[in-house]
Amino acid sequence: MKIRVNAADHEAPQDATVADLIAQLGMNPKFVAVELNQQLAPRKRHAEIRLSEGDEIEIVTLVGGG
């Protein structure tokens, strides 16, 4: 199915979850914040939240340093 991730077109499998997408992108789920259709997706629910055709996802990575 077609979704948008950080303003870019992306293909995801049917019934993919937010957690599946994070894994597919090779990101560490501990260090990302996810917004799905302008709503924060709580980390503890990433494995439950199913993506749908046309969803818009913003993923922000957390970076430490000084």
N, C-alpha and C positions, 0 to 999 in steps of 0.2 A: 504494500500500500504506500501511497505517497504522503509524506509529511514534510514539515519544514523544521530544520534544526539550526538554530542560530542564523536564521534568515537565508539558509541554503536548502535547496531541494534535497530530499533524502528518501531512500526506499527502505521500508521496514517490513518484516514478515507480518502476515495477518496474526492477530491476537498477541502481538508483542506488547510487553509491559515496559514501563519506564526503566526498570532494572535491566531488562533485555537490551534496551537501546544503549544504556550506559556501558554495558559489557561489550556490545558490538563496536562501540566507539573506542574501546580500550581504556576507559577512564576508571579511576578508583572511586567507587561510590562514597567513600568517606570524605572525599575532598571536592564534591560538587554540590551545587544547589540547582534545582530544576524548577522551571516555571512551565506549566502546561496551559496553553490558551489563557495566558495572563493571570493564572492562579498558581500560587506556590504549591508544589507537590511535596508533601512531607516525606522525608527520607524513609521513615519506618513503613510507608505505604508504597514505595517504589515497586515492589514485587506484586502488588495488587492492582495498581493503576494500569489499565489497558489503554493502548493508543488506538486512535481511530483515524481513518482516512481524512487528510486535510488538517490534522492537528498541527499546532505551532508550538515548538518547544524551544526554550532558551536554556542553555546549560552554562553555568558559570563555574569555573574551577577556582579553588581557594589556593593561594600561594603565600607561603610564609617568607619572611626575610626582613631586612631592615634598611 
